[in-house]
Amino acid sequence: MKAVALTHYLPISDPQSLFDTELPTPLPVNHDLLVRVEAVSVNPVDAKVRAPKDQVESAPRVLGWDAAGVVEATGPDATRFKPGDEVYYAGDITRPGSNSQYQLVDERIVGHKPHTLSFAEAAALPLTTITAWEALFERLNIDRHGANHGQSLLIIGGAGGVGSIAIQLARWAGLVVIATASRPETRAWVSGLGAHHVVDHRDHLPTQLSALNFATVHFIANFSNTDIYWSVMAELIRPQGRIAGIVENSGPLELGLLKSKSASFAWEFMFTRAMYRTPDMLAQGQLLDEAAALVDAKKLRTTLTETLSPINAANLRQAHARIESGHSIGKLVLAGWD
């Protein structure tokens, strides 16, 4: 099978940072699905894993943690899917990724592709949807059926891939959404996704929220930088409020800032269930199915903004460079093989 891989961790400007190769097609075992990959998208985790470091792989390593495709074969313990089913998923960071024509993925973390989306449109969704869903509904304990209707949520990093999904999910759950964005195009993007208010993360957030009559907020979802915003999050969270983050901190967090408010902080890492084979792995496949139903009901839309074709090393290097620039909006997808 065709694949895009690496053996050395190099700057993305180096032609060998990602290269085209051919690898054996794997065989499914246990709960595996063998998926014929039709489209993939690129996330910050791809660039982070590929970033330069003194490490050499003895065999080509395939990255990629977002895909949509068709089930080709199933392992003996797989019961949720059959050959021919169209699926989408983010996969498992401890296994070979989606930048190959065929990929093995545990069926418990796979969802049925939304019927109304193309493979490219669907491939834009899994990683960011799982992250946003788990952050809001599991880490922050927001009730997706509306019990928190009217409560306030500050989303830091509103125009990124995860923030773009979180805005839509929070609106669906009935929250008042305040999202950060700075450039005119990103402010327009988050407003178009449904944010009630847009504030500039480069300016003093408490002053901007106060002008909107929010002295504090019920929830904060930080999809940007935990260190930079830690003290301001502690200031803005209301007593007994909840904060979730996805970007690891560079140094110790001063948890004492939350004590007087009895506020809580939780990490969200969407690979946890697959990495640790948790008993509730199936929850990820189920949430992708529920998200697909929301898409087909036009309550959630894809965040695809650009498609490159075909899936090859040159286009993936371009996509990684775009991610590393920090100026992308929505999701960049690669579709089809030569």
TAWO-V660845 format. One record per residue. PHI is phi in whole degrees, -180 to 180 (999 if undefined). D_FIRST is the distance of its C-alpha to the first C-alpha in Angstrom with 1 decimal. Layout:
PHI & D_FIRST
PHI & D_FIRST
//
This chain:
999 & 0.0
-74 & 3.8
-156 & 6.5
-116 & 10.2
-144 & 12.2
-142 & 15.6
-124 & 17.6
-117 & 21.0
-97 & 22.7
-126 & 24.1
-57 & 25.8
-66 & 23.7
-73 & 25.5
-81 & 23.9
-59 & 20.9
-91 & 19.3
-64 & 19.8
-142 & 16.2
-136 & 14.0
-76 & 10.7
-154 & 8.5
-124 & 5.4
-131 & 5.4
-64 & 6.0
-72 & 5.6
-76 & 9.2
-114 & 12.3
-75 & 14.9
-132 & 18.4
50 & 21.7
-92 & 21.6
-71 & 17.9
-112 & 16.1
-97 & 12.4
-108 & 12.1
-82 & 10.1
-77 & 10.8
-104 & 13.1
-156 & 15.1
-136 & 15.8
-125 & 19.1
-113 & 20.3
-125 & 23.2
-54 & 25.6
-63 & 24.1
-61 & 20.9
-67 & 23.4
-66 & 25.5
-65 & 22.8
-80 & 21.6
-53 & 25.3
-55 & 26.6
-164 & 27.8
-83 & 28.4
-150 & 25.4
-128 & 22.6
-87 & 19.5
-73 & 19.0
-132 & 15.2
-56 & 13.1
-105 & 14.0
-101 & 12.2
-98 & 15.0
114 & 15.6
-134 & 18.0
-168 & 18.4
-156 & 16.2
-137 & 16.8
-171 & 14.8
-125 & 15.2
-68 & 15.4
-96 & 13.4
-157 & 15.2
-130 & 17.8
-74 & 19.2
-66 & 22.7
-100 & 24.5
-83 & 23.0
-129 & 25.6
-83 & 25.3
-136 & 22.5
-134 & 21.3
-54 & 18.4
100 & 18.7
-70 & 20.3
-90 & 19.6
-135 & 19.5
-144 & 19.7
-172 & 19.9
-103 & 20.1
89 & 18.7
-133 & 19.9
-67 & 20.4
-89 & 20.4
-122 & 16.7
-55 & 13.4
-85 & 13.5
-93 & 12.2
-82 & 10.7
-151 & 7.1
-66 & 5.8
-133 & 6.9
-142 & 9.9
-93 & 12.8
-147 & 16.2
-66 & 19.7
-62 & 21.2
-71 & 24.4
-111 & 23.3
-116 & 21.7
-117 & 23.7
-72 & 23.9
-59 & 23.1
-55 & 26.3
-64 & 27.1
-88 & 28.6
-111 & 25.8
-74 & 22.8
-61 & 19.4
-64 & 20.2
-63 & 23.6
-72 & 22.5
-64 & 19.9
-72 & 22.9
-99 & 24.8
-56 & 23.5
-61 & 24.2
-70 & 27.3
-67 & 28.6
-61 & 28.3
-62 & 29.9
-65 & 32.7
-62 & 33.3
-66 & 33.6
-62 & 35.7
-75 & 38.1
-94 & 38.4
-113 & 37.9
-78 & 38.9
-88 & 41.7
58 & 42.5
-74 & 43.0
-82 & 43.6
-74 & 41.2
-95 & 43.7
107 & 46.3
-66 & 48.6
-101 & 48.3
-51 & 49.1
89 & 50.8
-79 & 49.9
-100 & 48.5
-131 & 45.1
-98 & 44.5
-108 & 40.8
-94 & 40.3
94 & 37.3
-67 & 37.6
-90 & 35.5
-74 & 32.4
-60 & 29.5
-71 & 31.0
-60 & 34.5
-64 & 33.6
-79 & 32.7
-61 & 35.6
-58 & 38.1
-68 & 37.1
-66 & 37.1
-66 & 40.4
-63 & 42.0
-60 & 40.9
-82 & 42.6
91 & 45.7
-84 & 45.9
-88 & 47.5
-105 & 44.7
-113 & 45.4
-121 & 42.4
-93 & 42.3
-166 & 41.3
-120 & 42.9
-75 & 41.8
-54 & 43.1
-71 & 39.6
-76 & 38.5
-64 & 41.9
-65 & 41.4
-62 & 37.9
-70 & 39.2
-65 & 42.2
-65 & 40.2
-81 & 38.2
120 & 41.6
-62 & 43.0
-72 & 46.8
-137 & 47.5
-124 & 45.7
-124 & 46.9
-94 & 46.0
-68 & 44.5
-83 & 46.0
-107 & 49.5
-66 & 51.5
-66 & 49.9
-57 & 53.1
-64 & 55.2
-67 & 52.8
-68 & 52.5
-61 & 56.3
-65 & 56.8
-94 & 54.8
71 & 57.1
-116 & 54.6
-71 & 56.2
-143 & 53.5
-128 & 50.4
-69 & 49.4
-138 & 45.8
-132 & 43.7
-116 & 39.9
-101 & 38.9
-106 & 35.4
-121 & 36.4
-135 & 38.3
-70 & 40.0
-61 & 42.3
-61 & 43.7
-100 & 44.5
-60 & 45.7
-68 & 49.4
-72 & 49.4
-66 & 47.5
-63 & 50.2
-72 & 52.8
-87 & 51.3
-72 & 50.4
-82 & 53.2
-53 & 54.8
67 & 52.6
-81 & 49.7
-133 & 46.1
-125 & 43.5
-129 & 39.8
-136 & 37.5
-126 & 33.9
-105 & 34.2
-61 & 35.3
-81 & 38.6
-86 & 39.3
-146 & 42.5
-62 & 44.6
-92 & 45.3
-84 & 49.0
-62 & 48.9
-59 & 52.7
-64 & 52.6
-95 & 51.6
-62 & 54.2
-64 & 57.2
-92 & 55.2
49 & 53.6
-86 & 50.4
-120 & 47.0
-129 & 43.7
-136 & 40.3
-86 & 36.9
-122 & 33.9
-139 & 30.4
-70 & 27.9
-86 & 25.7
-56 & 28.8
-61 & 28.3
-73 & 24.7
-60 & 25.6
-103 & 28.7
47 & 27.7
-64 & 31.0
-60 & 32.7
-103 & 32.3
-51 & 28.5
-61 & 28.6
-57 & 30.8
-71 & 27.8
-64 & 26.2
-66 & 29.7
-69 & 30.4
-65 & 27.3
-65 & 28.6
-67 & 32.0
-64 & 30.7
-62 & 28.9
-64 & 32.3
-65 & 34.0
-62 & 31.6
-67 & 32.3
-89 & 36.0
63 & 35.9
-102 & 37.0
-143 & 33.9
-121 & 32.0
-63 & 28.7
-107 & 29.0
-60 & 26.4
-120 & 28.2
-156 & 25.6
-123 & 22.2
-109 & 20.1
-147 & 17.5
-89 & 14.7
-80 & 12.7
-154 & 12.5
-64 & 14.3
-60 & 17.6
-71 & 17.9
-69 & 17.1
-63 & 19.7
-62 & 22.1
-65 & 21.7
-62 & 22.3
-62 & 25.3
-63 & 26.6
-61 & 26.5
-67 & 28.2
-68 & 30.9
76 & 32.2
-116 & 33.2
-78 & 30.4
-121 & 31.6
67 & 29.6
-122 & 25.8
-102 & 23.4
-121 & 20.2
-113 & 17.1
-136 & 15.8
79 & 13.4
-118 & 10.6
-62 & 11.7
//
